[in-house]
Amino acid sequence: MMPPADSWRQPDRRFVVTGSARPRDIRDLMGRPFFALGHMARFEPLRYRSRQMEIVVEASAPLGIATIRDADILLWLTGQIVDALNHDLWVSRHVRFTPWRLFQDLGWADGAHQYRRLYGALARLAETRVTTSLRQGPEWREKPFAWISDVRISREDGVALTLPDWLMEMACDRSHVLSVDPAYFRLYGGLERWFYRLARRHAGRQKDGWRFDLRDLHARSGTLSPWRNFVIDVAGIARRQIVPCYDCKVIYGGKQPVLRISPTVLSTGSVDNRVNPAVGQDADHTIGHGAEIPLLTVQKTSQCVVFKSGISPVTYITNIITYYVGDFGLSVSLPTALVRAGKEAREAVADRMVGVP
């Protein structure tokens, strides 16, 4: 029997990720300025206003606004939710998963660097505040939300967090989600990632593709780059043809330059494949104290981090620190290898339909 559409609202359930699932994106997040595109910490708010909607995204120092690379975690969790619903399983906005599972599905290499990347991404997602009129009603200014909340990381349970109702409602509606090509996660630059999501939402699999006014795209991207630099960057992306599954071309000659995006194939069957390990992991620009900046430039004094001890290793995770949102002074030595001691059944916990505290 299929669970009710609003079954995720049950407060006493927790969705436990136990298997792999291809990531999915939410239409309303694609092609709009919900995430910072740069690799350095951004503290200036993202503001976007059109006739249809208004978006304000803010974050405080020292973390900055969540980046489009941080959003990979949301895409992965959305994919897990959609996969569970496709199998008629119960889901919840209260989620638990192991870092190992996320690393495998997204093609992140294991090791200390990826754990730091994960901690930094979770920290920024938790501290970023979003206020939008999109699907929020007339009182939208009184309904700000964070991308995730109640974040906990422990050796026993892995990562536990809570997704906002705003995101969960769209993730549970199949008309609001789109599959993502695995090659997307190998894109390094924020702008080309944003262009893929823009193309996937608007051009999709349409033979004639879609055309965009570059002035409009400059505003919709939320980039801090001046107009002239933005046009140069877009032309470079189009010249290199690095947006997966889409052909990009800048057309000049009118009042404003236009970007034409058309699919290179009319089928995106490749999205069912496993994500291959990302090429060129930015080991020297790892996420530390709230930003993907060289570790040598971090000057903030690290705060005390307490390790749990006296607990036997569990599958996939070892030496994960106990961590609470708000305490982000992470400068400890993180695990460099995965430990598979014990029975795998312990890590699987049970089934997705089993609620846990």
N, C-alpha and C positions, 0 to 999 in steps of 0.2 A: 504493500500500500504506500502510495506516495505521500510524504509529509505535507501538511498545509503550507501554502505559500509564505505565510508569516511565522512559520515555526521557529525561525532564527531568533525571534523576540523572546523566547523563553529564557529568563535570566539565570536559571540553574543549570544550564547546559554549557559544555565547552567542546568546541570542534577540534579534535585531535588529528593532525595530519599524519597519515601512516603510509602514504604511497606517493608516487610521482604523478604529476599532472602538468599538461602544457599551460604556460601562462596565458592569461587573457587580459585585455585592456577594456576599460570602460569608456564608451563613446563620449560622454560629457567631459572627460579629462583630456581627450585628444584634440590637439590643435588650439588649446586655450592656455593661458599663462597660470597654471597651478603650481609649477615647479621652477626653481632657478635652473638656468641652462649652463652656467659656468662651473668651473671646478674649484674656484676659490669661494670662501664664505661670502654670502650675500646678506646684508643687513637692511638694505633699502627695500621697503615693501613692494610687492608686485600689485599693481593696480590696473584693472582693465574694465572699460565700460563701453557697452554698445546699446543699441535700442532694445535688445532682448535680455540683457543681463548685466550684472556688475560683479566683479571679483576683487577681493582684497586678501592678499596672503602676507602674513607678517611673522617675524620671529625675532627673538632677542639675542644679543651677544652672550656668549662667544660662539654659539652654534650656527646661527644663520638659518636661512630658509632651506627646507628640504630640496634636494636637487633631483633632476630627472633621472639620475642614476640611482638615487635612493628609492625612487618610485618602482624600481624592479621588484622590491619586496611586496608592494601592493599588487602588482601585476601577477606575481606568483601566487599570492593568497587568493586573489580573485579566481585564478585558474583552478585552485584547489576547491574552492566553494562551488564553482560551476561543475566541476567533475563529480563532486559528491551529489549535487542535485540531479545530474544526469543519471546517476545510479540510484535515485530515489532514497537518498540518505539524508538524515537530519544534519543541519548545519547551525552554526551559532556565530555571533560576532565576537565571542570569546574564543580565542584560537591558541593552540599550543603546537609547537613544532620543534624539531631538532635543527640546529644550524647545518648539520651534515646533509639533511634532506634538501634544504634550500640550495646549498652549494652544488649538489648533484644535478638538480633540475635546471639551474641557471648557468651551469658551466663554470662556476667559480672554483678556482683551485683551492684545495684545503691549505691550512697553515695559518701562521700568526697574522699575516697581512689581511687575509679574508675575514678573520674574526674581528680585526680592527675596523675593517670596512663595514661589517655588519653592525658593530656597536655604534659607530658613527652615524650610519644611516638610521638606525632605530632612534637614536637620540634626536636627530633633526626632525624626523617624522613626528615624534612625540611633542616637540617644542614648537612646531610650526602651527600657526592658527589661521584657519581659513574662514572667511565670511563671504558668502555669495548669495545672490538672489535666485540662482539656478535651482529649481525644484525645492525652494524653501518657503514659499508663501510670502505674504505681505510683511510679516514680522522677521524677515531674514536677518536683519542687523542684530537681532537679539539671539541669534542661533549660531555663534561661532563654534567651530569644532577643530580638533586636532586629527591628523591622519591616523594616529594610533594613540592609545592611552593605557594606563595600568600595566606598563611594561615591566616584566620581571625575567631575569635570566638566572637559572640555577642549574646545578649539576644534575639534579634529579629529573627535572621537567624540561630542560632546554629553554626555549623562549616561550613565554606566555604574554599575550597582549589582547587588547580589545579594539575592534574596528568601530568607526562611527556609524550611526544609523544611516546617515546620508549616503555613505559609500555602500553599505550593506544592502540597502534597498535596490540599488542599481545592479549590484553584483548578483542578486537573486532573480533579476529579471533578464531572461536570455536575450531580449530585444535590445538591451543596453550594453552587451559585451561583444567583443570581437577577438578572434584568435590573433596571436602575434607570431611572426616568423622568427625562428631561433636566431637568425643572423642579426636581428635587432640588438641582441644582448652583446654582440661583439663590436658594436659601434662605440667609439670612444667619445667623440664630441657631442656636446649637448644639443647643438643646433641640428646636426644630422639625425639624431634620435627624435627630436621634435618633428622634423620633416617626415620621418617615416610614419609617426603616429598621425600626423596631419593627412598624409597620403592614404594611409589605411582607412581612415574614417571617411574621407570625402571621395577620393578616387576609387578606392576599393578594387573591384574587379571590372569596373566599367571600361569598355574598349576605348572610349574617347577620353577617358581620364577626367581631369579637372584643371581649371585655371584659377590662379590667385593673383590679386594685386599685391605687389611687394610692399606698398605702403601699409596696406591692411595687415599683412603678415608681420611686418616690423612691430606694429602695435600689439598684435595678438601673441607674439612670442614672449613679450615681456623682457626682451634682452636689454642690457645696458649699453650695447654697442651703438655708436652713432649711425645714422642712416647710411652714410657713405660706406662705412666698414661693413654694415650688414649686407649691402648689395654685393660687395666684393666677396664676402663669405658665402653667400648664396650662389654666386657665379662659380666659385671654386668647388662647391659641392656638386653642382650640375656638371661641371667639366669632368670631375673625377668619377661621377656616376656611382656613388657609394651608398645610396639609399637602397636597401634590399628590395627586390621585386618591382622597383619603380624606376622609370626614366624621368629625369628632371631636365628641363630646359628653360633658360631665361630668355624671354622674347622682348626685344627693344623696338622702339619705333613709335609707340603711342605716347600718350601724355605721361604714363608711368610704366616702368618695366613690369612684365607679367611673368609669373612662374607657371609653366605647364608641367603637370605631373600625370603620367599615364602608366598603367601597369605593363610590365614586360612580359608577364604571363597572366592568362585569365583564370588560372587556378592557383590557389595558395596551399596546395596539399602538403607542402613541406613543413607547414606549421605543426604537423603531427609528430615530427621528428624530435629526437632529444636535442637539447641545446649543446653544441660543442663547446669545449673550453674556450674562453675568450682569448683573443690574440693580443699580445702586448699588455699584460696586466701592468698597471701603473704602480709598480712596487715603490718607486721613489716619491710618489705623490699619494701616499696612503692616507686614509681618513683617520685623523687623530682627534684633536679636540674640536670637533664640530666642523671641520673643513678638510677638503682634500688638498692639503698643502704639505710641502716637504717637512718631514718630521724634525729636521734640524732647525727649522724656523719657529717651532712651537716654544713659547716662552712661559706659558701658564704653569704655575706650580701644581703638580699632581696632588690629588686628594687621596685620602686613605681608602684602600680597597681591601676588603676582608675576604679571604678565601675560606670556603667551607672545607673542613677536614674530617677525616675519619669515616668517609663514605666510600664504599667500594665502587670501582668504575662501572659505568653503564654503557650500553652499546652506543657507538658513534660519538659520544661526547666525553671529554675528560678535561679537568681543570677549568671548567667554565666558572666565571666569577659570579657571585651574587651581586645584583646590580639593580638600582632603582632609578627611575627617571628623575633627573635633576642633579645626580651625582655623576658627572661625566669626565672626571679627571682620570682617564684611563692611560696609564703609562706602565702597565705591568707586562711581564713576559707571558705571552699567550701560547696556546698549544700549537705545535708544529706538526703533529701527526694525529690521526684518528685511532682510537682504541676500540676494538670490537670485543672486549672481554664480556663474559656473561652470555646469557641466552638472548637471542634477538627478540624473542617474544616479550621480554621485559620492556624493551623500548617501544614496541608496537602498541603497548598499553592494552588495547583491546580493539574495539571497532569504532568507527566514526560515530556510531549511534549511541555509544556509551557516554553518558555525561559524567564529568569528573569535577571535583571541587575547583 
